[in-house]
Amino acid sequence: MDEASTGLYERLKKTAAISRLGQGMDLGELNDYTHQIALYLLLKVFYREINNNLQRTKNDLIEMTAQIIEEMKFTASNEQLERLVILIQRAG
């Protein structure tokens, strides 16, 4: 148990930043799901990073975000998509 708890506080501080993704951002009907969308996008970017996929431009991120929104059965304006991408770029 001691090994598992060693450094736990520091690890929890890192995950707290992820849990705050999208908080305070006004995205209309997406407000209740901003954290999940942002986390999903972050995971997709991370997946591309570890696979050395060069499709990580802002336009690529906007397209991925649009796909995420569609998968979740929501709609979003271009402005909302761009704001979510900016959020992820700042988090990364």
Rosetta constraint file for C-alpha pairs under 8 A:
AtomPair CA 1 CA 5 HARMONIC 6.31 0.50
AtomPair CA 2 CA 6 HARMONIC 6.06 0.50
AtomPair CA 4 CA 8 HARMONIC 7.30 0.50
AtomPair CA 7 CA 11 HARMONIC 6.39 0.50
AtomPair CA 8 CA 12 HARMONIC 6.08 0.50
AtomPair CA 9 CA 13 HARMONIC 6.27 0.50
AtomPair CA 10 CA 14 HARMONIC 6.60 0.50
AtomPair CA 11 CA 15 HARMONIC 6.57 0.50
AtomPair CA 12 CA 16 HARMONIC 6.14 0.50
AtomPair CA 13 CA 17 HARMONIC 6.94 0.50
AtomPair CA 14 CA 18 HARMONIC 7.25 0.50
AtomPair CA 15 CA 19 HARMONIC 6.43 0.50
AtomPair CA 16 CA 20 HARMONIC 6.49 0.50
AtomPair CA 17 CA 21 HARMONIC 6.82 0.50
AtomPair CA 18 CA 39 HARMONIC 7.32 0.50
AtomPair CA 19 CA 35 HARMONIC 6.93 0.50
AtomPair CA 20 CA 35 HARMONIC 7.15 0.50
AtomPair CA 21 CA 34 HARMONIC 7.45 0.50
AtomPair CA 21 CA 35 HARMONIC 5.27 0.50
AtomPair CA 21 CA 38 HARMONIC 6.42 0.50
AtomPair CA 21 CA 39 HARMONIC 7.38 0.50
AtomPair CA 21 CA 87 HARMONIC 7.48 0.50
AtomPair CA 21 CA 91 HARMONIC 7.89 0.50
AtomPair CA 22 CA 34 HARMONIC 5.33 0.50
AtomPair CA 22 CA 35 HARMONIC 5.32 0.50
AtomPair CA 22 CA 38 HARMONIC 6.85 0.50
AtomPair CA 22 CA 84 HARMONIC 7.63 0.50
AtomPair CA 22 CA 87 HARMONIC 7.02 0.50
AtomPair CA 23 CA 34 HARMONIC 7.49 0.50
AtomPair CA 23 CA 35 HARMONIC 7.20 0.50
AtomPair CA 25 CA 31 HARMONIC 7.27 0.50
AtomPair CA 25 CA 34 HARMONIC 8.00 0.50
AtomPair CA 26 CA 31 HARMONIC 6.19 0.50
AtomPair CA 27 CA 31 HARMONIC 5.22 0.50
AtomPair CA 27 CA 34 HARMONIC 7.70 0.50
AtomPair CA 27 CA 80 HARMONIC 6.12 0.50
AtomPair CA 30 CA 34 HARMONIC 5.93 0.50
AtomPair CA 30 CA 74 HARMONIC 7.64 0.50
AtomPair CA 30 CA 76 HARMONIC 7.84 0.50
AtomPair CA 33 CA 37 HARMONIC 6.20 0.50
AtomPair CA 34 CA 38 HARMONIC 6.00 0.50
AtomPair CA 34 CA 84 HARMONIC 8.00 0.50
AtomPair CA 35 CA 39 HARMONIC 6.01 0.50
AtomPair CA 36 CA 40 HARMONIC 6.02 0.50
AtomPair CA 37 CA 41 HARMONIC 6.19 0.50
AtomPair CA 37 CA 65 HARMONIC 7.60 0.50
AtomPair CA 37 CA 68 HARMONIC 6.84 0.50
AtomPair CA 37 CA 69 HARMONIC 7.25 0.50
AtomPair CA 38 CA 42 HARMONIC 6.09 0.50
AtomPair CA 38 CA 84 HARMONIC 6.64 0.50
AtomPair CA 38 CA 87 HARMONIC 7.69 0.50
AtomPair CA 38 CA 88 HARMONIC 6.57 0.50
AtomPair CA 39 CA 43 HARMONIC 6.17 0.50
AtomPair CA 40 CA 44 HARMONIC 6.31 0.50
AtomPair CA 40 CA 68 HARMONIC 7.45 0.50
AtomPair CA 41 CA 45 HARMONIC 6.20 0.50
AtomPair CA 41 CA 61 HARMONIC 7.74 0.50
AtomPair CA 41 CA 64 HARMONIC 7.02 0.50
AtomPair CA 41 CA 65 HARMONIC 6.30 0.50
AtomPair CA 41 CA 68 HARMONIC 7.42 0.50
AtomPair CA 41 CA 88 HARMONIC 7.54 0.50
AtomPair CA 42 CA 46 HARMONIC 6.10 0.50
AtomPair CA 42 CA 88 HARMONIC 6.48 0.50
AtomPair CA 43 CA 47 HARMONIC 6.08 0.50
AtomPair CA 44 CA 48 HARMONIC 6.30 0.50
AtomPair CA 44 CA 64 HARMONIC 7.96 0.50
AtomPair CA 45 CA 49 HARMONIC 6.12 0.50
AtomPair CA 45 CA 56 HARMONIC 7.04 0.50
AtomPair CA 45 CA 61 HARMONIC 7.85 0.50
AtomPair CA 46 CA 50 HARMONIC 6.23 0.50
AtomPair CA 47 CA 51 HARMONIC 6.24 0.50
AtomPair CA 48 CA 52 HARMONIC 5.91 0.50
AtomPair CA 48 CA 53 HARMONIC 4.83 0.50
AtomPair CA 48 CA 54 HARMONIC 7.41 0.50
AtomPair CA 48 CA 55 HARMONIC 7.51 0.50
AtomPair CA 48 CA 56 HARMONIC 7.56 0.50
AtomPair CA 49 CA 53 HARMONIC 6.11 0.50
AtomPair CA 49 CA 54 HARMONIC 7.82 0.50
AtomPair CA 55 CA 60 HARMONIC 5.98 0.50
AtomPair CA 56 CA 60 HARMONIC 5.58 0.50
AtomPair CA 56 CA 61 HARMONIC 6.27 0.50
AtomPair CA 57 CA 61 HARMONIC 6.29 0.50
AtomPair CA 58 CA 62 HARMONIC 6.20 0.50
AtomPair CA 58 CA 85 HARMONIC 7.26 0.50
AtomPair CA 59 CA 63 HARMONIC 6.18 0.50
AtomPair CA 60 CA 64 HARMONIC 6.20 0.50
AtomPair CA 61 CA 65 HARMONIC 6.07 0.50
AtomPair CA 61 CA 85 HARMONIC 6.24 0.50
AtomPair CA 62 CA 66 HARMONIC 6.19 0.50
AtomPair CA 62 CA 81 HARMONIC 5.92 0.50
AtomPair CA 62 CA 82 HARMONIC 6.25 0.50
AtomPair CA 62 CA 85 HARMONIC 6.19 0.50
AtomPair CA 63 CA 67 HARMONIC 6.32 0.50
AtomPair CA 64 CA 68 HARMONIC 6.22 0.50
AtomPair CA 65 CA 69 HARMONIC 6.18 0.50
AtomPair CA 65 CA 81 HARMONIC 6.34 0.50
AtomPair CA 65 CA 84 HARMONIC 7.66 0.50
AtomPair CA 65 CA 85 HARMONIC 7.36 0.50
AtomPair CA 66 CA 70 HARMONIC 6.16 0.50
AtomPair CA 66 CA 76 HARMONIC 7.48 0.50
AtomPair CA 66 CA 81 HARMONIC 6.69 0.50
AtomPair CA 67 CA 71 HARMONIC 6.09 0.50
AtomPair CA 68 CA 72 HARMONIC 6.25 0.50
AtomPair CA 69 CA 73 HARMONIC 6.36 0.50
AtomPair CA 69 CA 74 HARMONIC 5.27 0.50
AtomPair CA 69 CA 75 HARMONIC 6.24 0.50
AtomPair CA 69 CA 76 HARMONIC 7.06 0.50
AtomPair CA 70 CA 74 HARMONIC 5.61 0.50
AtomPair CA 70 CA 75 HARMONIC 6.58 0.50
AtomPair CA 76 CA 80 HARMONIC 5.91 0.50
AtomPair CA 76 CA 81 HARMONIC 6.50 0.50
AtomPair CA 77 CA 81 HARMONIC 6.34 0.50
AtomPair CA 78 CA 82 HARMONIC 6.14 0.50
AtomPair CA 79 CA 83 HARMONIC 6.16 0.50
AtomPair CA 80 CA 84 HARMONIC 6.28 0.50
AtomPair CA 81 CA 85 HARMONIC 6.32 0.50
AtomPair CA 82 CA 86 HARMONIC 6.17 0.50
AtomPair CA 83 CA 87 HARMONIC 6.24 0.50
AtomPair CA 84 CA 88 HARMONIC 6.44 0.50
AtomPair CA 85 CA 89 HARMONIC 6.15 0.50
AtomPair CA 86 CA 90 HARMONIC 6.18 0.50
AtomPair CA 87 CA 91 HARMONIC 6.27 0.50
AtomPair CA 88 CA 92 HARMONIC 6.07 0.50
